[in-house]
Amino acid sequence: MAAPRVVGLAEIAKRLGVSKSYARELSLRRGFPAGTKLKQGWVWASADVEAWIAKHRPPKDPHR
């Protein structure tokens, strides 16, 4: 079985179009997927983060 793909704060920030510090702030909120601390820093399962984004950060309407 393959290990799940993981993402760090920089990847989450880029995906959301926010700063790394704001991505960290989001990661501390209740409801954000649980992360795992490694020597290099925190990581999250990519699928969990994508599900959170789909639920909490819907796409912006390009006509607004």
N, CA, C and O atoms as a MOPAC input file, in Angstrom:
PM7 MOZYME 1SCF
protein

 N      0.84700 1    -1.18100 1     0.00000 1
 C      0.00000 1     0.00000 1     0.00000 1
 C      0.89400 1     1.24700 1     0.00000 1
 O      1.84900 1     1.33600 1     0.77100 1
 N      0.57900 1     2.18100 1    -0.85000 1
 C      1.36600 1     3.41300 1    -0.96100 1
 C      1.02500 1     4.36900 1     0.17600 1
 O     -0.10800 1     4.41300 1     0.65500 1
 N      2.01900 1     5.12300 1     0.59200 1
 C      1.79900 1     6.14500 1     1.62200 1
 C      0.97500 1     7.27500 1     1.03600 1
 O      1.10100 1     7.57700 1    -0.15100 1
 N      0.12700 1     7.91100 1     1.85100 1
 C     -0.66100 1     9.03400 1     1.32500 1
 C      0.23700 1    10.21300 1     0.97000 1
 O      1.27900 1    10.42500 1     1.59000 1
 N     -0.17800 1    10.97100 1    -0.02900 1
 C      0.55600 1    12.17900 1    -0.40100 1
 C      0.35600 1    13.21000 1     0.69900 1
 O     -0.75600 1    13.38400 1     1.19800 1
 N      1.41400 1    13.88200 1     1.07100 1
 C      1.32400 1    14.90400 1     2.12200 1
 C      1.75200 1    16.25200 1     1.56600 1
 O      2.49100 1    16.33500 1     0.58500 1
 N      1.27000 1    17.30500 1     2.21600 1
 C      1.61800 1    18.67500 1     1.84100 1
 C      2.02900 1    19.43500 1     3.08700 1
 O      1.56600 1    19.14900 1     4.19100 1
 N      2.91200 1    20.41400 1     2.89100 1
 C      3.34900 1    21.27800 1     3.97900 1
 C      2.67100 1    22.63900 1     3.88900 1
 O      1.84800 1    22.87700 1     3.00500 1
 N      3.01900 1    23.51400 1     4.80000 1
 C      2.40500 1    24.84700 1     4.84300 1
 C      2.62200 1    25.63800 1     3.56500 1
 O      1.71100 1    26.32500 1     3.10400 1
 N      3.80700 1    25.55500 1     2.98800 1
 C      4.07500 1    26.31600 1     1.76600 1
 C      3.14400 1    25.88000 1     0.64000 1
 O      2.64300 1    26.71300 1    -0.11500 1
 N      2.91300 1    24.57000 1     0.53000 1
 C      2.01500 1    24.06800 1    -0.51300 1
 C      0.56900 1    24.45600 1    -0.24000 1
 O     -0.16900 1    24.79700 1    -1.16400 1
 N      0.16300 1    24.40500 1     1.02000 1
 C     -1.19900 1    24.81300 1     1.37900 1
 C     -1.38900 1    26.29400 1     1.08000 1
 O     -2.40900 1    26.69400 1     0.51800 1
 N     -0.40200 1    27.10900 1     1.45800 1
 C     -0.48000 1    28.55300 1     1.19600 1
 C     -0.60300 1    28.83200 1    -0.29500 1
 O     -1.42400 1    29.64800 1    -0.71500 1
 N      0.20600 1    28.16000 1    -1.08600 1
 C      0.15900 1    28.36300 1    -2.53400 1
 C     -1.18800 1    27.93900 1    -3.09600 1
 O     -1.75900 1    28.63400 1    -3.93600 1
 N     -1.69900 1    26.80300 1    -2.63900 1
 C     -2.98400 1    26.28300 1    -3.11600 1
 C     -4.11800 1    27.26000 1    -2.81300 1
 O     -5.03700 1    27.42200 1    -3.61600 1
 N     -4.04900 1    27.91100 1    -1.64300 1
 C     -5.09400 1    28.84700 1    -1.23000 1
 C     -4.84400 1    30.27400 1    -1.71000 1
 O     -5.75400 1    31.10200 1    -1.68100 1
 N     -3.63300 1    30.56900 1    -2.14700 1
 C     -3.30600 1    31.92600 1    -2.55800 1
 C     -3.17200 1    32.86800 1    -1.37800 1
 O     -3.56200 1    34.03300 1    -1.45000 1
 N     -2.61400 1    32.34900 1    -0.28400 1
 C     -2.43900 1    33.15300 1     0.93500 1
 C     -0.98400 1    33.04800 1     1.37800 1
 O     -0.21200 1    32.26500 1     0.82500 1
 N     -0.61900 1    33.84400 1     2.38000 1
 C      0.73900 1    33.77600 1     2.91500 1
 C      0.90700 1    32.49700 1     3.73700 1
 O     -0.06700 1    31.88200 1     4.17200 1
 N      2.14900 1    32.12200 1     3.93200 1
 C      2.45100 1    30.94400 1     4.73200 1
 C      1.98900 1    31.14200 1     6.18100 1
 O      1.51200 1    30.20200 1     6.81600 1
 N      2.13200 1    32.35500 1     6.69400 1
 C      1.70300 1    32.61000 1     8.07200 1
 C      0.18300 1    32.50300 1     8.20800 1
 O     -0.31800 1    32.03200 1     9.22900 1
 N     -0.54700 1    32.93700 1     7.18600 1
 C     -2.01200 1    32.80200 1     7.24300 1
 C     -2.41200 1    31.33600 1     7.09200 1
 O     -3.37600 1    30.89300 1     7.71600 1
 N     -1.69100 1    30.58700 1     6.27900 1
 C     -1.96700 1    29.15200 1     6.14700 1
 C     -1.76900 1    28.47100 1     7.49500 1
 O     -2.54700 1    27.59400 1     7.86800 1
 N     -0.73000 1    28.87000 1     8.22700 1
 C     -0.49800 1    28.30300 1     9.56800 1
 C     -1.65600 1    28.65400 1    10.48900 1
 O     -2.11500 1    27.81400 1    11.26400 1
 N     -2.12900 1    29.89400 1    10.40700 1
 C     -3.27000 1    30.32000 1    11.22000 1
 C     -4.49000 1    29.44800 1    10.91100 1
 O     -5.18800 1    29.00100 1    11.82200 1
 N     -4.73800 1    29.21200 1     9.63200 1
 C     -5.86200 1    28.35300 1     9.24200 1
 C     -5.69500 1    26.94900 1     9.79200 1
 O     -6.66600 1    26.33500 1    10.23300 1
 N     -4.46900 1    26.43600 1     9.77000 1
 C     -4.21900 1    25.06700 1    10.21000 1
 C     -4.48500 1    24.88500 1    11.70500 1
 O     -4.68100 1    23.76100 1    12.16700 1
 N     -4.49100 1    25.97500 1    12.45500 1
 C     -4.73900 1    25.90600 1    13.89300 1
 C     -6.22300 1    25.98900 1    14.24500 1
 O     -6.60400 1    25.78000 1    15.39600 1
 N     -7.04600 1    26.29100 1    13.26500 1
 C     -8.48700 1    26.42600 1    13.52300 1
 C     -9.14800 1    25.06500 1    13.70600 1
 O     -8.73400 1    24.05900 1    13.13100 1
 N    -10.19100 1    25.07600 1    14.53200 1
 C    -10.97300 1    23.86600 1    14.71700 1
 C    -11.57900 1    23.47000 1    13.37300 1
 O    -12.06800 1    24.32400 1    12.63300 1
 N    -11.54600 1    22.20700 1    13.06600 1
 C    -12.10600 1    21.72500 1    11.82400 1
 C    -11.08600 1    21.50400 1    10.72200 1
 O    -11.35100 1    20.78600 1     9.75800 1
 N     -9.89700 1    22.13200 1    10.86600 1
 C     -8.84700 1    21.89100 1     9.87700 1
 C     -8.30900 1    20.49500 1    10.12700 1
 O     -8.21300 1    20.07700 1    11.28100 1
 N     -7.95200 1    19.75700 1     9.07500 1
 C     -7.44900 1    18.39300 1     9.27200 1
 C     -6.24300 1    18.35000 1    10.21200 1
 O     -5.43100 1    19.27400 1    10.26800 1
 N     -6.16200 1    17.25600 1    10.93700 1
 C     -5.02700 1    17.06500 1    11.84500 1
 C     -3.75800 1    16.85000 1    11.03700 1
 O     -3.76000 1    16.14100 1    10.03000 1
 N     -2.69800 1    17.45700 1    11.48000 1
 C     -1.40300 1    17.30800 1    10.82400 1
 C     -0.50400 1    16.37700 1    11.60700 1
 O     -0.85000 1    15.91400 1    12.69400 1
 N      0.64700 1    16.11500 1    11.03700 1
 C      1.66100 1    15.28300 1    11.67800 1
 C      2.95300 1    16.07900 1    11.72000 1
 O      3.38600 1    16.63400 1    10.71000 1
 N      3.56100 1    16.13000 1    12.89100 1
 C      4.81600 1    16.87100 1    13.02600 1
 C      5.99400 1    15.96400 1    12.70800 1
 O      6.17100 1    14.90600 1    13.31100 1
 N      6.79900 1    16.40700 1    11.74000 1
 C      8.03800 1    15.73200 1    11.38700 1
 C      9.20000 1    16.62700 1    11.78700 1
 O      8.98100 1    17.76800 1    12.19300 1
 N     10.40800 1    16.14600 1    11.68400 1
 C     11.57500 1    16.98600 1    11.98700 1
 C     11.57800 1    18.24700 1    11.12700 1
 O     11.95800 1    19.32100 1    11.59400 1
 N     11.15300 1    18.11600 1     9.86900 1
 C     11.18200 1    19.23500 1     8.92400 1
 C     10.01600 1    20.19800 1     9.12200 1
 O     10.02600 1    21.29500 1     8.56300 1
 N      9.02600 1    19.81400 1     9.89800 1
 C      7.85200 1    20.66100 1    10.11800 1
 C      6.57700 1    19.84800 1     9.99800 1
 O      6.60700 1    18.61900 1     9.93000 1
 N      5.47400 1    20.54500 1     9.97400 1
 C      4.16800 1    19.90500 1     9.91600 1
 C      3.80300 1    19.52700 1     8.49200 1
 O      4.14800 1    20.22300 1     7.53700 1
 N      3.09100 1    18.39800 1     8.36700 1
 C      2.54000 1    17.95900 1     7.08700 1
 C      1.10800 1    17.49100 1     7.30900 1
 O      0.72800 1    17.09200 1     8.41000 1
 N      0.32400 1    17.54900 1     6.23600 1
 C     -1.07100 1    17.13700 1     6.25800 1
 C     -1.32700 1    16.23000 1     5.06900 1
 O     -0.68200 1    16.36700 1     4.03000 1
 N     -2.25700 1    15.31000 1     5.21400 1
 C     -2.65700 1    14.46700 1     4.09400 1
 C     -3.30000 1    15.36100 1     3.04400 1
 O     -4.24100 1    16.09700 1     3.34300 1
 N     -2.80500 1    15.30200 1     1.83700 1
 C     -3.28800 1    16.15000 1     0.75400 1
 C     -4.79300 1    15.99400 1     0.53800 1
 O     -5.50000 1    16.98400 1     0.34900 1
 N     -5.27800 1    14.76700 1     0.56600 1
 C     -6.71100 1    14.52500 1     0.34500 1
 C     -7.55500 1    15.19900 1     1.42900 1
 O     -8.62700 1    15.72800 1     1.13600 1
 N     -7.08200 1    15.18500 1     2.67800 1
 C     -7.81600 1    15.83000 1     3.77500 1
 C     -7.84800 1    17.34400 1     3.58600 1
 O     -8.87700 1    17.98000 1     3.81500 1
 N     -6.73500 1    17.91200 1     3.17300 1
 C     -6.66300 1    19.36500 1     2.95200 1
 C     -7.56600 1    19.75200 1     1.78800 1
 O     -8.28400 1    20.74900 1     1.86900 1
 N     -7.53900 1    18.98200 1     0.71300 1
 C     -8.39200 1    19.28500 1    -0.44100 1
 C     -9.86600 1    19.20300 1    -0.07100 1
 O    -10.66300 1    20.01900 1    -0.53300 1
 N    -10.24000 1    18.23500 1     0.75000 1
 C    -11.63300 1    18.12400 1     1.20700 1
 C    -12.00700 1    19.33400 1     2.05600 1
 O    -13.11600 1    19.85500 1     1.93300 1
 N    -11.09300 1    19.78600 1     2.91700 1
 C    -11.35800 1    20.96300 1     3.74700 1
 C    -11.53800 1    22.19700 1     2.86700 1
 O    -12.45100 1    22.99400 1     3.08200 1
 N    -10.66200 1    22.34700 1     1.87500 1
 C    -10.75400 1    23.49200 1     0.95900 1
 C    -12.09400 1    23.47300 1     0.22700 1
 O    -12.74900 1    24.50900 1     0.10900 1
 N    -12.50200 1    22.32100 1    -0.25900 1
 C    -13.76700 1    22.21100 1    -0.98400 1
 C    -14.95500 1    22.61700 1    -0.11100 1
 O    -15.92100 1    23.20400 1    -0.59800 1
 N    -14.87400 1    22.30100 1     1.17200 1
 C    -15.98300 1    22.60900 1     2.08700 1
 C    -15.94900 1    24.05200 1     2.60400 1
 O    -16.98900 1    24.69900 1     2.72400 1
 N    -14.75600 1    24.54400 1     2.90400 1
 C    -14.63700 1    25.82700 1     3.59800 1
 C    -14.17700 1    26.99400 1     2.73300 1
 O    -14.31300 1    28.14800 1     3.13800 1
 N    -13.64600 1    26.72100 1     1.57300 1
 C    -13.12200 1    27.78400 1     0.70700 1
 C    -13.63400 1    27.58800 1    -0.71700 1
 O    -12.85400 1    27.29700 1    -1.62400 1
 N    -14.94500 1    27.74600 1    -0.91400 1
 C    -15.48300 1    27.51700 1    -2.26400 1
 C    -14.84800 1    28.46200 1    -3.27900 1
 O    -14.38900 1    29.54800 1    -2.92500 1
 N    -14.82500 1    28.04100 1    -4.54700 1
 C    -14.22800 1    28.89200 1    -5.58400 1
 C    -14.93100 1    30.24600 1    -5.67100 1
 O    -16.14000 1    30.34700 1    -5.46100 1
 N    -14.16700 1    31.26200 1    -5.97800 1
 C    -14.73500 1    32.60200 1    -6.12700 1
 C    -15.46100 1    32.70000 1    -7.45600 1
 O    -15.02300 1    32.13000 1    -8.45500 1
 N    -16.56000 1    33.41700 1    -7.46500 1
 C    -17.33500 1    33.62700 1    -8.67800 1
 C    -16.55400 1    34.58100 1    -9.58500 1
 O    -16.32000 1    35.72700 1    -9.20100 1
 N    -16.14500 1    34.13800 1   -10.77600 1
 C    -15.34400 1    35.00900 1   -11.65200 1
 C    -16.12900 1    36.20800 1   -12.19900 1
 O    -15.53600 1    37.12300 1   -12.76800 1
 N    -17.45600 1    36.20900 1   -12.03000 1
 C    -18.29900 1    37.29200 1   -12.54100 1
 C    -18.57700 1    38.35500 1   -11.49900 1
 O    -19.34900 1    39.28000 1   -11.75400 1
 N    -17.96100 1    38.24400 1   -10.32300 1
 C    -18.18100 1    39.23600 1    -9.26100 1
 C    -17.08400 1    40.22600 1    -9.22100 1
 O    -17.10200 1    41.13500 1    -8.39100 1

